[in-house]
Every structure is written in structure tokens, then in C-alpha cells.
Amino acid sequence: MKKILVLLSIVCLMYACSSDDGNSENPSACSSPTGILANSITSNSAVINWSSNTQNVTFEIQYGVTGFGLGNGNTLNSGSTNVALNGLTSNTSYQVYVRTNCGENGFSDWVGPSSFSTSEQACNNPTDLQLFNLIDDGVSLAWSSDGSAMSFDIEYGISGFAIGEGTVINSSNTFIEITGLTPSTPYDFYVKANCSNSNSSDYSGPASITTEAACATPFGLDFFDLLACSFSVYWQANDETSWQIEYGEVGFTLGNGTIINTSNQPYVITENLSPGTTYEVYVRANCGSQGYSAYSDALVVTTNQFDDSFLIGEYLIQDVNATTGPGNGTENFEMGTVTLDIDPSNPNRRVFYVNVLPAFTTEGSEIILEINGSGSVTLNDVNPGVSCDATTPFIYTSAGSNNSSIDSCSDNNFIVINYIEDPQGSCGGPFNSSFSLTKQ
């Protein structure tokens, strides 16, 4: 009898356990779904599809980030064999379970998990970069974003710098104030969005500006005392006491010209000038530790072809390198003081008279020095009527094409004139010769 009671107790206990799983559900009441798949996956959504052999039923779906426990996920119900999951997190792994709702008979077993991962969200470039509140050492920068970014990288540097070589600042806002810039300097600014640790947009930009000067720009440039080899330049100053002058032939690039730092105003420019040449001159104020002001407008100056006083007056003529000619020893010109005058027929010429040796007459030969367009000085041909024999004259020929150039910007107190001595016939030649003129 005791054995029969124990057996009945066991049977009752088994029946109770099989009919109650804590949810009053009957897993075998209808068939479970099959073939769960995720499709149409984006950065924040996916469509879950499955198959079922049971008609006129609904389905319960539970999903969550990979590793979630059943009962702790997000629950949806569907009357068809698919469901859309929205509001997902990008670049994240998910798991999905599905079971059949058998109506009065409870639910089928859960099927799953089926796993999928959302794609990484596109990180869009910032737009509408704007610069404002410009001062001598800073500027404000603002831009627009679609809201997907967690932060932004701002990179900037002197205009023309390469991305990756500039200064980088990170900001979580779409606005930033940048300071510590150099006055009167051009800068480029770029911005990119960071949507995750591994997902960033491309850089947008550049937005470009030139910072303001730390002190006022000189103005009203003009010149006076214009000569072939110099001129004076002046400008309107503000409170500054030091300036930088830069000049070069017209069309030169700032930074490649002749630079002079000075505290003198006006200033006489004498370096690297040539006669009859057009120059551009710029001036900027020295602002001390804050750099420089902006450059002034260009002053355009054309130097004189040569000065009216060039090669005028009393000069001592001396042979420097004369070659032995017909009976004249080593001198071609009689040493002494000669007077150089402007040729009345041509202001570009200087004329003087001197005996060409050997001198058979007391009258000096006319010697002409030509001041060329470049400012060089050359000797014209000389024919003193002297000859080696009765038929061949002793002359100086092709002097202009062979004379070494003497810049008229050089000191004209002492110059050397090169020429070719060409005593033809039996006298030989041609010989390279020269004479000097020393102002008295």
C-alpha cells in the first residue's frame, strides 16, 4: 500500500511540473518559427524575417544588444512573418528571438538567437564655415553640422599649409575662438566631424583670413630727389618709430625684394638700383614684439637714365694698359687734365679733346664717351689720322662693342675705359687697351 501511495505522489508531481512553466505557457501548443534572418540593415534599423507553418497566429519578438538575457530585451508583436526594428545604435551587434503566440494554447518555444550588426553611421562633413570677430592675434570660427558628430577637429596654419602639419584643436561645439595668431598673417582653417572613435568625416575648408595688423599701416608714400642711382622716399607715419622698406623691379613678389629696416623717415634708397629702371616700393610699420603692420600701397618710381652731373668736369687722363703702337712707346693718349662736357648734339654723350700719340699736331683729337641706355659708358671709334705706313691709318675700332660696361651708378670720380687699339697693316694688332679718368 505504501508503494502505491509513493507512486501516485510521483505521478502527480510530474503532471504538475509539466503543466506549469511559470508563465502558464504550453511550448508544444503550436510550431516554432524557423529561418530567422536580418535584412535591410542600416546604421539604425533592420528588418527581421522568419518562416512559420502555423496559420492565423501572431508572433512575439524579443531583441537586444548581443548577450542580453531573455526577458530583459525589447519586445515587439507582429501579425506577419517579419518586423522592422528601428532606433538601433550604429555599429552595434544585436541578437533576436522569435516565438509563436498560440492563442489559448500559450506560446511555442523561443527560436534564436539570430545575430546581426548595424552599419557604421555616415559621418557628414561640416558645412558653412564662417570667420568673424577678426583681431590682430585671433578670430572666431563657426560651422554647421547635421548633429551626428560627437566632436570636431579644427586644424589651422599659415595659408598653404598641408593638412596634418597644422595646429589641431578639438571641440564639442560648432563654434570656437582661436587666439595666439600672428598679426598681419594669412591663415587657412579646416574642420572635420568625429562621429565615433573610428568614424570621422573629411575636412571641410579652407576658410581663409589675414589677421589684422598690430599697428597702423603707413600711407601717403611719395618720392623726391630722383636720380639715376638713388631717390628719397617718405610716408605718413602714425605713432610708430620704426619701419621696413621693401622694393624691387616692378612686378616683384613681396618677400623677394631688397629689404631695409630703418628708423629714418624719409629714407634715401641707393642699394640695388639701375638707371632708367622702374621700381615698386612698399613700407610697413614695425610693431615690435607684435610683428608688422600691413604693407602700404605700392609706390612706383622710375630712376633717371643718368644724372646730369655724371662725367662732367675736369679729369686727369692716364693710360692704364696701352699697347706699343707705331712709335708711341706705351702711351696712346697724352697724359694731362681734360675737360668732359655734354655733347650739344646728344645729351647722352660726353666729349673731351686729347692728343693721340704720337702727336704730329698740337690739336687734340675729339674723344667721345657714349652713355648707353643701360647706364654703361663706352668709347666711340677714334681716328687720329696717324698711320703705320702711308696707306693704312692707325685707328681705334669697334670700341663700343668691346668696351667693358661701367655702371653709371658707380662712383664716377674714377673710372676705367676699355677699348681696342687696332693699328692695321704692318703695325699688328688688335690690342686690348684702356685708360683711366680721375676727377680733379
SENUGU-133777 format. One line per 8 residues: number of its first residue (from 1); their letters; for each residue z, y, x of C-alpha. Coordinates in nm, 2 decimals, padded with zeros to 4 digits, always signed. Example, Ala and Ser with C-alpha at 12.3 -4.5 7.8 and 13.67 -1.06 7.14 Angstrom:
1	as	+00.78:-00.45:+01.23; +00.71:-00.11:+01.37
END
This chain:
1	mkkilvll	+00.00:+00.00:+00.00; +00.08:+00.24:+00.28; -00.26:+00.17:+00.44; -00.43:+00.26:+00.11; -00.25:+00.60:+00.09; -00.33:+00.69:+00.45; -00.70:+00.61:+00.39; -00.71:+00.82:+00.08
9	sivclmya	-00.55:+01.11:+00.27; -00.81:+01.09:+00.54; -01.09:+01.09:+00.29; -00.95:+01.39:+00.11; -00.91:+01.58:+00.43; -01.27:+01.50:+00.54; -01.40:+01.62:+00.20; -01.20:+01.95:+00.22
17	cssddgns	-01.34:+02.02:+00.57; -01.70:+01.96:+00.48; -01.70:+02.17:+00.17; -01.54:+02.50:+00.32; -01.65:+02.68:+00.64; -01.45:+02.99:+00.58; -01.74:+03.16:+00.41; -01.79:+02.92:+00.12
25	enpsacss	-02.14:+02.86:+00.25; -02.34:+02.54:+00.24; -02.56:+02.52:+00.56; -02.77:+02.23:+00.41; -02.83:+02.41:+00.08; -03.19:+02.51:+00.20; -03.40:+02.50:+00.51; -03.35:+02.74:+00.80
33	ptgilans	-03.63:+02.98:+00.92; -03.85:+02.88:+01.21; -04.06:+03.06:+01.48; -03.87:+03.39:+01.52; -04.08:+03.63:+01.72; -04.06:+04.01:+01.80; -04.39:+04.21:+01.77; -04.50:+04.57:+01.78
41	itsnsavi	-04.23:+04.65:+02.03; -04.18:+05.02:+02.13; -03.92:+05.21:+02.31; -03.70:+05.24:+01.99; -03.83:+04.98:+01.74; -03.96:+04.62:+01.69; -04.09:+04.41:+01.41; -03.93:+04.06:+01.37
49	nwssntqn	-04.14:+03.78:+01.21; -04.05:+03.42:+01.12; -04.16:+03.13:+00.90; -03.99:+02.96:+00.61; -04.07:+02.65:+00.39; -03.84:+02.77:+00.11; -03.98:+02.97:-00.17; -03.82:+03.26:-00.37
57	vtfeiqyg	-03.54:+03.32:-00.12; -03.42:+03.61:+00.09; -03.31:+03.63:+00.45; -03.03:+03.77:+00.64; -03.10:+03.92:+00.99; -02.83:+04.00:+01.25; -02.92:+04.17:+01.58; -02.76:+04.35:+01.87
65	vtgfglgn	-02.77:+04.40:+02.24; -02.80:+04.08:+02.43; -02.47:+03.89:+02.44; -02.33:+04.02:+02.11; -02.13:+03.77:+01.90; -02.24:+03.66:+01.55; -02.05:+03.87:+01.30; -02.04:+04.17:+01.53
73	gntlnsgs	-02.41:+04.26:+01.52; -02.62:+04.48:+01.29; -02.71:+04.31:+00.96; -03.02:+04.35:+00.75; -03.16:+04.17:+00.45; -03.53:+04.10:+00.38; -03.72:+03.95:+00.09; -04.01:+03.87:+00.31
81	tnvalngl	-04.05:+03.68:+00.64; -04.04:+04.00:+00.85; -03.82:+04.30:+00.91; -03.85:+04.63:+01.11; -03.57:+04.71:+01.35; -03.55:+05.09:+01.41; -03.33:+05.32:+01.61; -03.32:+05.09:+01.91
89	tsntsyqv	-03.23:+05.21:+02.26; -03.52:+05.22:+02.50; -03.55:+04.99:+02.80; -03.28:+04.76:+02.65; -03.26:+04.38:+02.59; -03.18:+04.26:+02.23; -03.11:+03.93:+02.05; -03.19:+03.84:+01.69
97	yvrtncge	-03.06:+03.57:+01.45; -03.21:+03.49:+01.10; -03.08:+03.26:+00.82; -03.20:+03.18:+00.47; -03.00:+03.31:+00.17; -03.00:+03.00:-00.06; -02.85:+03.19:-00.35; -02.58:+03.00:-00.54
105	ngfsdwvg	-02.60:+02.73:-00.27; -02.50:+02.97:+00.01; -02.68:+03.01:+00.34; -02.88:+02.80:+00.58; -02.78:+02.77:+00.95; -02.84:+03.07:+01.17; -03.16:+03.03:+01.38; -03.17:+03.21:+01.72
113	pssfstse	-03.12:+03.40:+01.92; -03.48:+03.53:+01.97; -03.48:+03.78:+02.26; -03.69:+04.09:+02.33; -03.67:+04.41:+02.53; -03.77:+04.76:+02.42; -04.01:+04.95:+02.64; -03.91:+05.25:+02.85
121	qacnnptd	-03.95:+05.57:+02.67; -04.22:+05.81:+02.79; -04.07:+06.10:+02.98; -04.28:+06.41:+02.89; -04.34:+06.69:+03.13; -04.15:+07.02:+03.07; -04.37:+07.30:+02.93; -04.39:+07.67:+02.91
129	lqlfnlid	-04.23:+07.76:+03.24; -04.12:+08.13:+03.25; -03.97:+08.35:+03.51; -03.77:+08.67:+03.43; -03.48:+08.88:+03.55; -03.65:+08.92:+03.88; -03.45:+09.09:+04.16; -03.48:+09.11:+04.53
137	dgvslaws	-03.30:+08.78:+04.60; -03.31:+08.59:+04.28; -03.48:+08.51:+03.95; -03.42:+08.33:+03.62; -03.63:+08.03:+03.52; -03.66:+07.87:+03.17; -03.88:+07.60:+03.02; -03.93:+07.38:+02.71
145	sdgsamsf	-03.86:+07.01:+02.67; -03.90:+06.76:+02.39; -03.53:+06.65:+02.40; -03.58:+06.32:+02.57; -03.46:+06.43:+02.91; -03.11:+06.38:+03.04; -03.16:+06.63:+03.32; -03.42:+06.83:+03.51
153	dieygisg	-03.51:+06.87:+03.88; -03.61:+07.22:+03.98; -03.80:+07.24:+04.32; -03.90:+07.57:+04.48; -04.01:+07.72:+04.80; -04.23:+07.98:+04.96; -04.57:+07.98:+04.79; -04.79:+07.70:+04.90
161	faigegtv	-04.51:+07.46:+05.00; -04.57:+07.09:+04.93; -04.37:+06.90:+04.67; -04.09:+06.71:+04.84; -04.05:+06.98:+05.11; -03.88:+07.25:+04.89; -03.53:+07.32:+04.77; -03.42:+07.09:+04.48
169	inssntfi	-03.16:+07.19:+04.21; -03.06:+06.96:+03.92; -02.97:+07.10:+03.58; -02.89:+06.95:+03.24; -03.01:+07.28:+03.07; -03.36:+07.42:+03.02; -03.25:+07.75:+03.19; -03.13:+07.82:+03.54
177	eitgltps	-03.06:+08.12:+03.76; -03.17:+08.09:+04.12; -03.03:+08.31:+04.39; -03.04:+08.33:+04.77; -03.41:+08.41:+04.79; -03.57:+08.64:+05.05; -03.68:+08.98:+04.93; -04.05:+09.07:+04.93
185	tpydfyvk	-04.14:+08.70:+04.95; -04.38:+08.49:+04.73; -04.23:+08.17:+04.58; -04.35:+07.88:+04.37; -04.13:+07.69:+04.12; -04.18:+07.34:+03.97; -03.97:+07.15:+03.71; -03.97:+06.78:+03.61
193	ancsnsns	-03.77:+06.59:+03.34; -03.54:+06.29:+03.41; -03.52:+06.06:+03.11; -03.33:+05.78:+03.28; -03.23:+05.68:+03.63; -03.57:+05.52:+03.68; -03.79:+05.73:+03.44; -03.90:+06.08:+03.52
201	sdysgpas	-04.19:+06.30:+03.43; -04.44:+06.46:+03.66; -04.36:+06.81:+03.79; -04.48:+07.10:+03.58; -04.59:+07.42:+03.76; -04.61:+07.61:+03.97; -04.46:+07.93:+03.82; -04.51:+08.19:+04.09
209	itteaaca	-04.35:+08.52:+04.17; -04.29:+08.76:+04.46; -03.93:+08.88:+04.49; -03.87:+09.25:+04.48; -03.82:+09.44:+04.80; -03.46:+09.51:+04.92; -03.56:+09.87:+04.98; -03.83:+10.12:+04.87
217	tpfgldff	-04.19:+10.09:+04.98; -04.33:+10.37:+05.19; -04.61:+10.57:+05.02; -04.85:+10.86:+05.08; -04.99:+10.73:+05.41; -05.23:+10.96:+05.59; -05.35:+11.03:+05.94; -05.42:+11.32:+06.18
225	dllacsfs	-05.52:+11.39:+06.54; -05.81:+11.14:+06.51; -05.97:+11.05:+06.85; -06.18:+10.76:+06.97; -05.89:+10.57:+07.10; -05.59:+10.70:+06.91; -05.47:+10.86:+06.59; -05.14:+10.96:+06.43
233	vywqande	-05.02:+10.81:+06.10; -04.74:+10.94:+05.88; -04.60:+10.84:+05.54; -04.34:+10.94:+05.28; -04.00:+10.78:+05.37; -03.72:+10.71:+05.13; -03.37:+10.65:+05.28; -03.49:+10.41:+05.54
241	tswqieyg	-03.50:+10.49:+05.91; -03.69:+10.20:+06.05; -04.04:+10.07:+05.97; -04.30:+09.81:+06.06; -04.66:+09.92:+06.10; -04.94:+09.66:+06.09; -05.31:+09.73:+06.14; -05.64:+09.56:+06.22
249	evgftlgn	-06.01:+09.60:+06.17; -06.10:+09.64:+05.81; -06.06:+09.32:+05.61; -05.80:+09.16:+05.84; -05.52:+08.94:+05.69; -05.17:+09.07:+05.69; -04.97:+08.88:+05.94; -05.26:+08.86:+06.18
257	gtiintsn	-05.28:+09.22:+06.28; -05.12:+09.43:+06.55; -04.75:+09.48:+06.46; -04.54:+09.78:+06.57; -04.17:+09.82:+06.49; -04.07:+10.18:+06.51; -03.81:+10.44:+06.41; -04.06:+10.72:+06.47
265	qpyviten	-04.23:+10.89:+06.19; -04.51:+11.00:+06.23; -04.63:+10.74:+06.49; -04.92:+10.77:+06.73; -05.13:+10.44:+06.73; -05.30:+10.37:+07.06; -05.30:+09.99:+07.11; -05.60:+09.77:+07.04
273	lspgttye	-05.83:+10.04:+06.93; -06.20:+10.08:+07.00; -06.43:+10.39:+06.94; -06.63:+10.41:+06.62; -06.43:+10.13:+06.45; -06.28:+10.11:+06.10; -05.92:+10.00:+06.07; -05.67:+09.93:+05.78
281	vyvrancg	-05.31:+10.04:+05.83; -05.01:+09.92:+05.64; -04.65:+10.03:+05.66; -04.33:+09.87:+05.52; -03.97:+09.97:+05.55; -03.72:+09.76:+05.75; -03.43:+09.69:+05.51; -03.21:+09.55:+05.78
289	sqgysays	-03.05:+09.21:+05.70; -03.22:+09.20:+05.37; -03.57:+09.19:+05.52; -03.85:+09.43:+05.45; -03.99:+09.63:+05.16; -04.33:+09.56:+05.01; -04.63:+09.68:+05.21; -04.78:+10.02:+05.14
297	dalvvttn	-05.13:+10.06:+05.01; -05.39:+10.04:+05.29; -05.48:+10.35:+05.49; -05.84:+10.33:+05.61; -05.92:+10.51:+05.94; -06.25:+10.51:+06.14; -06.20:+10.62:+06.50; -06.44:+10.87:+06.66
305	qfddsfli	-06.73:+10.73:+06.86; -06.59:+10.90:+07.16; -06.38:+11.21:+07.24; -06.55:+11.55:+07.32; -06.34:+11.57:+07.64; -06.45:+11.22:+07.77; -06.62:+11.25:+08.11; -06.62:+11.63:+08.11
313	geyliqdv	-06.53:+11.84:+08.41; -06.51:+11.82:+08.79; -06.52:+11.48:+08.95; -06.53:+11.35:+09.31; -06.82:+11.11:+09.36; -06.78:+10.83:+09.62; -06.97:+10.52:+09.70; -06.77:+10.21:+09.63
321	nattgpgn	-07.02:+09.94:+09.72; -07.35:+10.08:+09.84; -07.61:+09.86:+10.00; -07.80:+09.97:+10.31; -08.12:+10.14:+10.19; -08.41:+10.30:+10.38; -08.24:+10.50:+10.65; -07.93:+10.60:+10.44
329	gtenfemg	-07.66:+10.39:+10.61; -07.42:+10.26:+10.34; -07.43:+10.56:+10.11; -07.67:+10.61:+09.82; -07.50:+10.93:+09.69; -07.38:+11.23:+09.89; -07.01:+11.24:+09.86; -06.86:+11.56:+09.71
337	tvtldidp	-06.75:+11.72:+09.39; -06.99:+11.71:+09.10; -06.96:+11.87:+08.75; -07.01:+11.65:+08.45; -07.14:+11.83:+08.14; -07.26:+11.73:+07.79; -07.64:+11.69:+07.79; -07.76:+11.97:+07.55
345	snpnrrvf	-08.03:+11.73:+07.41; -07.79:+11.44:+07.35; -07.42:+11.47:+07.30; -07.38:+11.10:+07.39; -07.49:+11.18:+07.75; -07.31:+11.33:+08.05; -07.52:+11.49:+08.32; -07.45:+11.58:+08.68
353	yvnvlpaf	-07.65:+11.66:+09.00; -07.61:+11.50:+09.34; -07.82:+11.43:+09.64; -07.95:+11.07:+09.66; -07.96:+10.97:+10.03; -08.15:+11.00:+10.25; -08.19:+11.35:+10.11; -08.51:+11.53:+10.21
361	ttegseii	-08.44:+11.83:+09.99; -08.14:+12.05:+09.91; -08.19:+12.00:+09.54; -07.97:+11.73:+09.38; -08.12:+11.46:+09.16; -08.02:+11.45:+08.79; -07.79:+11.17:+08.71; -07.74:+11.07:+08.35
369	leingsgs	-07.45:+10.86:+08.22; -07.51:+10.72:+07.87; -07.21:+10.67:+07.63; -07.32:+10.38:+07.41; -07.22:+10.31:+07.06; -06.96:+10.06:+07.17; -06.79:+10.32:+07.39; -06.92:+10.18:+07.71
377	vtlndvnp	-07.07:+10.40:+07.98; -07.39:+10.31:+08.16; -07.61:+10.47:+08.43; -07.97:+10.56:+08.34; -08.25:+10.49:+08.59; -08.28:+10.73:+08.89; -08.59:+10.80:+09.08; -08.52:+11.04:+09.36
385	gvscdatt	-08.88:+11.03:+09.50; -08.77:+10.85:+09.81; -08.97:+10.56:+09.94; -08.97:+10.28:+10.19; -09.33:+10.34:+10.26; -09.60:+10.58:+10.15; -09.68:+10.40:+09.83; -09.36:+10.23:+09.69
393	pfiytsag	-09.08:+10.45:+09.56; -08.71:+10.39:+09.62; -08.56:+10.38:+09.27; -08.26:+10.26:+09.07; -08.40:+10.04:+08.79; -08.26:+09.85:+08.48; -07.92:+10.02:+08.54; -07.84:+10.03:+08.18
401	snnssids	-07.88:+09.67:+08.11; -07.70:+09.56:+08.42; -07.41:+09.80:+08.43; -07.06:+09.67:+08.36; -06.91:+09.82:+08.04; -06.64:+10.08:+08.07; -06.45:+10.13:+07.75; -06.42:+10.49:+07.66
409	csdnnfiv	-06.07:+10.43:+07.55; -05.98:+10.36:+07.92; -05.84:+10.63:+08.14; -06.13:+10.85:+08.24; -05.96:+11.01:+08.53; -06.11:+10.73:+08.75; -06.40:+10.51:+08.66; -06.64:+10.29:+08.85
417	inyiedpq	-07.01:+10.28:+08.75; -07.20:+09.97:+08.85; -07.58:+09.98:+08.90; -07.87:+09.80:+09.06; -08.03:+09.95:+09.37; -08.39:+09.84:+09.39; -08.57:+09.97:+09.69; -08.91:+09.80:+09.64
425	gscggpfn	-09.17:+09.68:+09.89; -09.05:+09.61:+10.25; -08.71:+09.76:+10.18; -08.60:+09.44:+10.00; -08.36:+09.42:+09.70; -08.25:+09.44:+09.44; -07.89:+09.50:+09.55; -07.57:+09.53:+09.33
433	ssfsltkq	-07.41:+09.86:+09.40; -07.15:+10.10:+09.25; -07.00:+10.44:+09.28; -06.67:+10.60:+09.16; -06.58:+10.92:+08.98; -06.24:+11.07:+09.03; -06.14:+11.36:+08.81; -06.02:+11.67:+09.00
END
